[in-house]
Amino acid sequence: MAVLDQLTSQQAMDLENKYGAHNYHPLPVVLSRGEGVHVWDVEGKQYYDFLSAYSAVNQGHCHPKIVGAMVNQAQTLTLTSRAFYNDMLGKFEKYATETFNFDKLLPMNTGAEAVETALKLCRKWAYEVKGIDENEAEIIVCENNFHGRTTTIISFSNDPVARKNFGPYTKGFIKIEYDNLKALEDALTSNKNIAGFLVEPIQGEAGVFVPSDDYLSKAKALCEKHNVLFIADEVQTGIARTGRLLATCGNCSCADKHCSGTPEVKPDILILGKALSGGAYPVSAVLANDNIMNVIKPGNHGSTFGGNPVAAAIGIAALEVIKDENLAQNASDLGDLFRAELSKYIEHSTIVNAVRGKGLLNAILINDTEDSDTAWNICLALRDNGLLAKPTHGNIIRFAPPLVMTKEQLLDCISIITKTLQQFEK
Ligand SMILES: *Cc1c(COP(=O)(O)O)cnc(C)c1O
């Protein structure tokens, strides 16, 4: 078999199984093309993508404006490293900081790197501005969090699969229950060395857990009272996914085309990734105001590829698409429709217990145990019926299509989903 021969699905899966590390358990489907809300497998079958690469492809597959910016920049200048300036990074930093209303941006590549950056920034601020004794800083995190896969990040995960036999673990983290303000207040009052509170506005990987309405604003107020940095990991919830530019936007007018990103809950440190590139390229970023970001000095932190001109060009295009195409508003409208229609179905269902989410980040709870394979089997049947989704945590199926979907397409998808679920009713 020549390297460039067109493979069948089976051949492609066999190759990955034989030559690739088994660090994922993919749904058996082999994709070779994507456009907008659709992807196609190597045999040419078309699917609706209801994962969007874990919300990286909010702008739709191969968006021409994003791909155009990427190709154009790739033919001009790809990488200088930060040893020299390039003529794209500053433009991206200006555009993104104005969009999200922060003084400064620190560019990285992946979400986990951006989380690591935020943790380092928070600790350095704690020692140099807040005045915590060296090596004593603690950062509060939530149970069932997902922030990535590095050694430090998995140190404060409570997923045994992600953690076991990867120790020794990084110290300096205190874990509290999510959506529990009392637990946060207790942790803040019982310890003088708290530097930050790292939180997902909605816990995506944990199964799309939406906290109480006032949780984020009250948590932010508690952090302010105790001079602790509120760090929002919006890698999955950000960039219009939940019906607003950011999930921390509350009820501001972020769904507006010309939103300046004035959030109801303004994080001290904002972490972005995934859809910051529309799925074209790894682009992540940490945003903060000068009083925090200025603790980082030359040599303190960096990345060879972080802030490269291709990433910068893509980042600008990806954010422009969100605004130009009103994707926050579309996610909000379609999300309401999706939950309303699924709720109607669930009233008479024995196989689905609930639907929950915000904007187009939603999940259904399958009426079976967490270790059952019902959700997996439903996803296989959805695939056969032309729609791709994946279980998260056993009996929960996440539904997160690209935000460029039309109402007609969504209704078509809802009919595929409900017809498929009907096959599993007892
Ligand atoms: C995906 C994700 C990350 C990690 O991003 P990677 O690019 O996979 O490293 C971090 N935080 C959240 C909330 C995520 O969803």
The ligand as an SDF file (V2000), in Angstrom:
LIG
                    3D

 15 15  0  0  0  0  0  0  0  0999 V2000
  -10.4620   21.1590   25.6600 C   0  0  0  0  0  0  0  0  0  0  0  0
  -10.3090   21.8980   26.9330 C   0  0  0  0  0  0  0  0  0  0  0  0
   -9.0430   22.2220   27.4650 C   0  0  0  0  0  0  0  0  0  0  0  0
   -7.7630   21.6940   26.8610 C   0  0  0  0  0  0  0  0  0  0  0  0
   -7.5540   22.1300   25.5670 O   0  0  0  0  0  0  0  0  0  0  0  0
   -6.4890   21.3400   24.6530 P   0  0  0  0  0  0  0  0  0  0  0  0
   -6.3820   22.1900   23.4220 O   0  0  0  0  0  0  0  0  0  0  0  0
   -7.0730   19.9970   24.3840 O   0  0  0  0  0  0  0  0  0  0  0  0
   -5.2190   21.2590   25.4160 O   0  0  0  0  0  0  0  0  0  0  0  0
   -8.9910   22.9790   28.6060 C   0  0  0  0  0  0  0  0  0  0  0  0
  -10.1120   23.4020   29.2310 N   0  0  0  0  0  0  0  0  0  0  0  0
  -11.3450   23.1100   28.7600 C   0  0  0  0  0  0  0  0  0  0  0  0
  -12.5440   23.6280   29.4810 C   0  0  0  0  0  0  0  0  0  0  0  0
  -11.4870   22.3470   27.6070 C   0  0  0  0  0  0  0  0  0  0  0  0
  -12.7090   22.0360   27.1560 O   0  0  0  0  0  0  0  0  0  0  0  0
  1  2  1  0
  2  3  1  0
  2 14  2  0
  3  4  1  0
  3 10  2  0
  4  5  1  0
  5  6  1  0
  6  7  2  0
  6  8  1  0
  6  9  1  0
 10 11  1  0
 11 12  2  0
 12 13  1  0
 12 14  1  0
 14 15  1  0
M  END
$$$$
